[in-house]
Amino acid sequence: MAYTMNTTLKELLRDPNVRPLIDQYLPGVADNPMLSMVEGMTLQAIVDNPMAGQFGITEEKVQSILDQANKMS
């Protein structure tokens, strides 16, 4: 199954191959104490959130993570 913008953050974090990509593109996000508040949200919902920019989360970065994660599958 390919990862998409409709994938939840929790689904990505469960994949041990993808977590390093998240850490590479979005350092600190995977270990943020507020993660439990958003991990059930889709990636699109996270990107669309006005606060995403404060954490360096952009659609381009998320798409890069997805592209690389899908190449590993």
MARZAMI-483434 format. One record per residue: residue in one letter; y, x, z of N, C-alpha, C, O, CB in turn. Coordinates in steps of 0.05 Angstrom, whole numbers, padded with zeros to 5 digits, always signed. Each point is the difference from the previous one (the first is absolute). Glycine has a CB too. Layout:
AYXZYXZYXZYXZYXZ/...
END
This chain:
M-00024+00017+00000+00024-00017+00000+00025+00018+00000+00003+00018+00017-00028-00055+00008/A+00042+00032-00043+00025+00016-00002+00020-00010+00020+00003-00023+00007-00011+00030-00056/Y+00023+00012+00059+00022-00006+00019+00024-00009-00017+00005+00011-00021-00021+00023+00055/T+00030-00054-00024+00024-00011-00013+00022-00004+00021-00004+00005+00023-00025-00027-00059/M+00052+00012+00026+00021-00007+00018-00007-00023+00018+00014-00006+00020+00019+00023-00053/N-00055-00031+00027-00010-00022+00017-00020+00009+00021-00010-00016+00016+00018-00014-00054/T-00014+00056+00038-00017+00012+00020+00016+00002+00026+00024+00005+00000-00051+00021-00035/T+00013-00030+00058+00014+00004+00025+00000+00029+00008-00016+00016-00009+00002-00062+00023/L+00033+00053+00002+00002+00027+00010-00025+00007+00016-00010+00023-00002+00060-00026+00004/K-00060-00016+00013-00025+00005+00015-00023+00008-00017-00016+00017+00007+00032-00050+00026/E-00019+00020-00057-00021+00006-00019+00003+00029-00009-00020+00015-00002+00017-00063-00013/L+00027+00057+00009+00004+00028-00008-00007+00019+00022-00013+00021-00005+00049-00036-00026/L-00027+00009+00055-00005+00018+00022-00029+00003+00008-00009+00020+00011+00053-00032+00005/R-00060-00008-00023-00029+00001+00005-00014+00020-00018-00022+00010+00007+00023-00057+00008/D+00011+00053-00038-00012+00019-00019+00007+00028+00008+00023+00008-00002-00021-00043-00035/P-00022+00051+00046+00006+00027+00009+00012+00018-00022+00013+00020+00006-00049-00025+00027/N+00031-00002-00058+00011+00016-00022+00030-00007-00005+00014+00017-00012-00060-00015-00008/V+00054-00025+00028+00027-00009-00006+00020+00007+00022+00024+00005-00006-00043-00042-00020/R+00010+00038+00050+00018+00006+00023+00016+00026-00005+00024+00001+00005-00056-00024+00026/P+00019+00045-00041+00016+00024-00005+00022-00004-00021+00021+00012+00001-00062+00014+00010/L+00036-00044-00030+00021-00006-00020+00023-00014+00013+00023+00005-00006-00058-00009-00029/I+00029-00015+00054+00021-00013+00014+00017+00020+00016+00024-00001+00001-00052-00041+00002/D+00014+00060+00011+00013+00021+00015+00017+00018-00018+00021+00010+00008-00058-00011+00026/Q+00027+00006-00058+00015+00018-00019+00026-00013-00009+00021+00012+00000-00065+00007-00015/Y+00042-00044+00007+00023-00014-00012+00018-00013+00021+00025-00002-00004-00052-00006-00036/L+00016+00000+00063+00015-00014+00021-00007+00013+00027-00013-00013+00016+00013-00030-00043/P+00008+00067+00032-00007+00014+00024+00008-00016+00025+00022-00010+00003-00017+00054-00027/G-00025-00046+00042+00005-00014+00026-00005-00030+00000-00003-00012+00021+00036+00047-00013/V-00034-00047-00032-00004-00029-00001-00027-00008+00012-00001-00019+00015+00031+00017-00056/A-00051+00016+00034-00027-00008+00009-00003+00003+00030-00018-00012+00012+00000+00027-00056/D+00035+00001+00057-00002+00004+00029+00022-00013+00015+00003+00003+00024-00025+00040-00033/N+00039-00058-00005+00023-00014+00013-00011-00021+00020-00017-00016-00007+00046+00025-00034/P-00018-00010+00065-00009-00019+00020+00005-00029-00009-00012-00018+00011+00021+00052+00024/M+00009-00039-00054+00006-00027-00009-00019-00008-00023+00003-00022-00011+00045+00029+00024/L-00067+00010-00020-00018-00005-00022-00015-00027+00003-00004-00014-00019-00001+00064+00013/S-00003-00056+00030-00016-00025+00005+00016-00025-00008-00012-00020-00006-00012+00043+00043/M+00050-00021-00038+00016-00023-00008-00001-00005-00030+00005-00023-00009+00025+00032+00048/V-00036+00011-00055+00001-00003-00029-00026+00005-00014-00003-00005-00024+00050+00017+00027/E-00067-00002+00011-00025+00008-00014-00014-00023-00014-00016+00005-00018+00012+00031+00052/G+00008-00060-00025-00013-00023-00013+00016-00011-00024-00010-00018-00014-00010+00007+00058/M+00043+00022-00049+00017-00008-00022-00009+00013-00026-00011+00022+00000+00050-00029+00031/T-00034-00006-00053-00005+00013-00026+00020+00022-00005+00022+00000+00012-00042-00043-00030/L+00013+00061+00001+00019+00022-00006+00026-00011-00012+00021+00010+00005-00060+00021-00012/Q+00036-00052-00010+00024-00012-00012+00018-00012+00021+00024+00003-00001-00050-00013-00040/A+00015-00003+00061+00016-00012+00021+00014+00022+00017+00023-00003+00008-00054-00036-00006/I+00018+00061+00002+00012+00022+00014+00023+00012-00016+00022+00005+00011-00066+00005+00011/V+00039-00005-00048+00021+00011-00017+00024-00019-00002+00023+00009+00000-00058+00015-00027/D+00030-00050+00027+00021-00019-00003+00016-00004+00026+00022-00011+00000-00049-00012-00034/N+00017+00033+00056+00014-00002+00026+00025+00017-00001-00002+00024-00007-00042-00033+00031/P+00067-00002-00016+00024+00016+00000+00000+00025+00017+00015+00019-00005+00008-00061-00003/M-00041+00043+00028-00001+00023+00018-00018+00023-00012+00000+00022+00011+00007-00053+00028/A-00021+00025-00061-00018+00020-00011+00015+00026-00007-00011+00022+00004-00017-00058-00023/G+00052+00034+00009+00015+00024-00008+00006+00018+00024+00002+00024-00004+00018-00051-00032/Q-00018+00016+00060+00005+00017+00023-00023+00018+00006+00003+00021+00013+00026-00057+00006/F-00053+00028-00028-00024+00016+00004-00008+00016-00025-00021+00012-00001+00006-00045+00035/G+00033+00032-00054-00005+00015-00025-00021-00013-00018-00011+00013-00018+00023+00028+00043/I-00018-00066-00020-00020-00015-00015+00014-00012-00025+00017-00018+00003-00045+00008+00039/T+00020+00019-00065+00011-00011-00025-00023-00009-00017-00023+00009+00003+00064+00022-00001/E-00035-00048-00021-00021-00010-00018-00012+00024-00016-00024+00000-00006+00047-00045+00003/E-00006+00064-00005-00009+00023-00015-00021+00016+00016-00020+00009-00011+00064-00008-00013/K-00038+00004+00049-00018+00016+00017-00026-00015+00004-00022+00011-00002+00060+00010+00025/V-00037-00047-00018-00024-00016+00004-00016-00001-00026-00025+00003+00001+00048-00031+00034/Q-00010+00026-00057-00015-00001-00026-00013+00027-00005-00022+00001-00011+00054-00035-00007/S-00019+00056+00026-00013+00027-00003-00025+00002+00017-00020+00011-00009+00066+00009+00000/I-00045-00031+00033-00023+00000+00018-00022-00016-00013-00023+00009-00001+00052-00004+00042/L-00023-00029-00051-00020-00017-00013-00012+00014-00024-00024-00001-00004+00049-00040+00020/D-00008+00053-00033-00010+00013-00024-00021+00021+00007-00021+00002-00012+00065-00011-00011/Q-00037+00026+00043-00018+00022+00007-00025-00011+00014-00022+00010-00004+00061+00020+00008/A-00035-00050+00013-00023-00012+00014-00020-00012-00019-00024+00002+00003+00053-00011+00037/N-00019-00004-00061-00017-00013-00019-00015+00020-00018-00021-00005-00011+00051-00034+00011/K-00018+00063-00003-00014+00021-00015-00024+00011+00016-00019+00010-00012+00062+00002-00011/M-00041-00014+00049-00022+00010+00017-00024-00019+00001-00022+00008+00006+00056+00016+00022/S-00029-00049-00033-00021-00021+00003-00020+00003-00022-00019-00016-00001+00051-00015+00022/
END
